[in-house]
Amino acid sequence: LENANVRVSNANQVDKVYSIEANFNTSNHVLTSIDNGTVRKDGNMIAQFYKRYDGSEVTTYTFYGNPSREEKVDIMGLVEDFESAAEAVVLTEVNE
């Protein structure tokens, strides 16, 4: 498997406040990007995110509905945890 696009979500997490999902893209067994990332609360989109694996590996966010600074920080931490967990799963899947 040279290239893959895998949609990952936290749908199975029962105690979640936010629904998070994104496309994880790989090429030659390496992550290249995360696209179409969304964060929803009570069904409403409150953030979108993406990440490029180009050396900087910075996640870029767009927030909707004026969440507080504290909520933005919470969301960014949750997305970071989500990305780390999903990266490991995606790489394991595409490298088997």
MARVO-871293 format. One line per field, with one value per residue: residue in one letter; x, y, z of N, C-alpha, C in turn. Coordinates in steps of 0.1 Angstrom, whole numbers. Last residue first. Layout:
N
aa a / ...
nX X / ...
nY Y / ...
nZ Z / ...
caX X / ...
caY Y / ...
caZ Z / ...
cX X / ...
cY Y / ...
cZ Z / ...
This chain:
96
aa e / n / v / e / t / l / v / v / a / e / a / a / s / e / f / d / e / v / l / g / m / i / d / v / k / e / e / r / s / p / n / g / y / f / t / y / t / t / v / e / s / g / d / y / r / k / y / f / q / a / i / m / n / g / d / k / r / v / t / g / n / d / i / s / t / l / v / h / n / s / t / n / f / n / a / e / i / s / y / v / k / d / v / q / n / a / n / s / v / r / v / n / a / n / e / l
nX 10 / 10 / -15 / -18 / 2 / -6 / -31 / -23 / -6 / -25 / -43 / -28 / -22 / -48 / -58 / -41 / -47 / -74 / -72 / -58 / -77 / -98 / -86 / -82 / -109 / -118 / -103 / -114 / -147 / -159 / -173 / -182 / -152 / -117 / -93 / -58 / -31 / -3 / 29 / 52 / 75 / 79 / 56 / 28 / 2 / -31 / -62 / -95 / -123 / -149 / -175 / -205 / -228 / -234 / -223 / -195 / -168 / -142 / -125 / -102 / -93 / -62 / -29 / -2 / 16 / 32 / 44 / 42 / 39 / 18 / -14 / -36 / -65 / -92 / -111 / -130 / -146 / -169 / -166 / -170 / -171 / -174 / -170 / -156 / -162 / -156 / -134 / -121 / -106 / -101 / -72 / -58 / -26 / -2 / 9 / 8
nY -27 / 0 / 10 / 4 / 20 / 45 / 47 / 45 / 68 / 88 / 87 / 97 / 123 / 134 / 135 / 153 / 176 / 178 / 185 / 210 / 225 / 225 / 241 / 265 / 271 / 274 / 297 / 316 / 305 / 305 / 318 / 303 / 285 / 285 / 268 / 258 / 237 / 222 / 217 / 206 / 213 / 192 / 186 / 175 / 196 / 196 / 213 / 218 / 236 / 239 / 236 / 225 / 208 / 186 / 191 / 201 / 190 / 195 / 181 / 181 / 180 / 162 / 158 / 143 / 122 / 94 / 68 / 48 / 63 / 85 / 92 / 112 / 112 / 132 / 133 / 143 / 145 / 158 / 165 / 150 / 115 / 89 / 70 / 68 / 62 / 85 / 99 / 89 / 90 / 79 / 77 / 72 / 61 / 46 / 19 / -12
nZ 76 / 74 / 78 / 106 / 118 / 110 / 124 / 151 / 153 / 147 / 168 / 190 / 180 / 175 / 201 / 213 / 197 / 204 / 231 / 228 / 214 / 233 / 254 / 240 / 235 / 262 / 269 / 251 / 240 / 206 / 183 / 161 / 152 / 142 / 126 / 130 / 122 / 136 / 123 / 111 / 97 / 80 / 69 / 73 / 82 / 93 / 103 / 115 / 128 / 154 / 158 / 145 / 166 / 181 / 206 / 188 / 168 / 146 / 119 / 92 / 65 / 69 / 76 / 57 / 56 / 71 / 52 / 32 / 8 / 23 / 39 / 58 / 76 / 82 / 113 / 142 / 173 / 194 / 229 / 251 / 257 / 267 / 247 / 216 / 190 / 176 / 169 / 136 / 104 / 72 / 53 / 24 / 11 / -10 / -11 / 0
caX 8 / 23 / -10 / -27 / 2 / 7 / -30 / -32 / -1 / -12 / -47 / -34 / -11 / -38 / -65 / -41 / -33 / -70 / -79 / -52 / -63 / -99 / -90 / -70 / -100 / -123 / -101 / -100 / -138 / -156 / -167 / -191 / -165 / -128 / -102 / -72 / -37 / -17 / 20 / 42 / 70 / 90 / 66 / 41 / 11 / -17 / -54 / -81 / -117 / -135 / -169 / -190 / -224 / -237 / -237 / -200 / -182 / -145 / -136 / -104 / -108 / -71 / -42 / -11 / 19 / 21 / 47 / 42 / 51 / 24 / 0 / -31 / -51 / -86 / -102 / -127 / -134 / -168 / -164 / -178 / -166 / -174 / -183 / -153 / -163 / -170 / -135 / -130 / -105 / -109 / -80 / -65 / -38 / -9 / 18 / 0
caY -42 / -7 / 10 / -2 / 5 / 40 / 47 / 35 / 55 / 86 / 83 / 84 / 114 / 132 / 127 / 139 / 170 / 175 / 173 / 199 / 222 / 219 / 227 / 258 / 269 / 263 / 285 / 313 / 313 / 298 / 325 / 305 / 291 / 284 / 278 / 258 / 250 / 221 / 226 / 198 / 222 / 197 / 191 / 169 / 191 / 196 / 205 / 218 / 228 / 241 / 247 / 226 / 221 / 185 / 191 / 200 / 194 / 194 / 188 / 178 / 180 / 171 / 156 / 154 / 134 / 104 / 79 / 44 / 55 / 82 / 86 / 108 / 110 / 123 / 139 / 134 / 149 / 148 / 169 / 162 / 127 / 101 / 72 / 73 / 51 / 81 / 94 / 97 / 86 / 88 / 70 / 82 / 58 / 58 / 31 / 0
caZ 78 / 73 / 64 / 96 / 120 / 105 / 109 / 145 / 156 / 139 / 155 / 190 / 184 / 164 / 190 / 218 / 198 / 190 / 227 / 236 / 208 / 220 / 256 / 245 / 224 / 254 / 276 / 250 / 249 / 218 / 193 / 172 / 148 / 152 / 124 / 134 / 119 / 133 / 131 / 118 / 108 / 88 / 60 / 78 / 71 / 96 / 93 / 116 / 118 / 149 / 165 / 143 / 159 / 167 / 205 / 202 / 169 / 161 / 124 / 106 / 68 / 62 / 81 / 61 / 48 / 72 / 60 / 46 / 10 / 11 / 39 / 45 / 77 / 72 / 103 / 131 / 165 / 184 / 215 / 250 / 250 / 276 / 253 / 230 / 200 / 177 / 183 / 145 / 118 / 80 / 63 / 30 / 17 / -6 / -12 / 0
cX 7 / 22 / 3 / -21 / -7 / 7 / -17 / -31 / -9 / -7 / -35 / -37 / -16 / -27 / -55 / -48 / -33 / -56 / -75 / -58 / -56 / -86 / -92 / -74 / -87 / -114 / -106 / -97 / -123 / -146 / -165 / -185 / -173 / -141 / -114 / -80 / -52 / -23 / 6 / 34 / 60 / 86 / 78 / 52 / 24 / -10 / -39 / -75 / -102 / -132 / -154 / -185 / -209 / -233 / -242 / -216 / -186 / -160 / -137 / -116 / -110 / -85 / -51 / -23 / 10 / 25 / 35 / 46 / 53 / 37 / 5 / -17 / -45 / -71 / -97 / -118 / -133 / -156 / -163 / -178 / -176 / -170 / -184 / -166 / -160 / -172 / -149 / -129 / -114 / -110 / -88 / -74 / -44 / -22 / 11 / 9
cY -48 / -22 / 3 / -2 / -2 / 25 / 42 / 35 / 44 / 72 / 80 / 78 / 99 / 122 / 124 / 130 / 156 / 170 / 169 / 185 / 211 / 215 / 219 / 243 / 261 / 261 / 273 / 299 / 308 / 307 / 317 / 312 / 293 / 291 / 275 / 270 / 249 / 235 / 224 / 206 / 214 / 206 / 197 / 173 / 186 / 190 / 206 / 210 / 229 / 232 / 249 / 238 / 221 / 198 / 192 / 201 / 192 / 199 / 185 / 187 / 176 / 170 / 166 / 148 / 146 / 117 / 89 / 55 / 52 / 74 / 85 / 103 / 105 / 124 / 128 / 141 / 138 / 153 / 157 / 167 / 138 / 114 / 85 / 77 / 55 / 70 / 90 / 91 / 95 / 82 / 80 / 75 / 71 / 54 / 44 / 12
cZ 65 / 75 / 63 / 82 / 109 / 107 / 104 / 130 / 150 / 141 / 146 / 176 / 184 / 168 / 179 / 208 / 203 / 189 / 213 / 232 / 215 / 214 / 243 / 248 / 228 / 242 / 268 / 257 / 247 / 227 / 206 / 184 / 161 / 148 / 134 / 129 / 122 / 132 / 127 / 128 / 117 / 100 / 68 / 68 / 78 / 84 / 98 / 105 / 120 / 137 / 161 / 150 / 157 / 159 / 190 / 201 / 184 / 162 / 139 / 111 / 83 / 68 / 75 / 69 / 52 / 64 / 60 / 56 / 25 / 14 / 25 / 46 / 64 / 74 / 93 / 121 / 154 / 175 / 206 / 235 / 251 / 270 / 261 / 236 / 215 / 188 / 186 / 160 / 127 / 94 / 71 / 40 / 23 / 0 / -7 / 0
